């Protein structure tokens, strides 16, 4: 299945695939950092995403509780500005929706676009897009979860595994701030 996905991506994105494949396998190697492997047991009061490292960190009262390896939009470099650019936003947002019935297992909606995003889109006579979320794997997927892990495949969302979104869904409240860094 991974070969089929790779073939399809390669056809649609050409040389970009080679770059993504190499970077995917570099940033998604199993790490010895214990913060990737601990169970999340406390509520989360803030989240931070480092897009370049493909890491999401969760905090409570300033203490780092856990790290997650993430997948991003299919065009991960740069901030999301317009609908259809397949980029993940950069900036300060908050969790605006909790959806237990998402088509990606479960999801936590991110408040993109913010006022700055809307101004930029209006200035360029474009739409901002929306529905940016932290979510799991597509419902009904019958392949192996690693087919989606570490590959930048979303339309601008942040993806984790289903078990990880279950954990986040239980511990992240509405209006929890999230900072997304380049």
ABEGO torsion letter per residue (X at the ends): XAAAAAAAAAAAAEAAAAAAAAAAAAAABBBABAAAABBBABBBABBBBBAAAGBBBBBBGGBBABBBBBBBBABABEBBABBGAGBBBBEBBBBABBBAABABGBBBBBAOBBAAAAAAAAAAGBBAEBGBBBBBBBBGBABBAAAABGBBABAGBBBBBAAAAAAAAAABBBGBBBBBBX
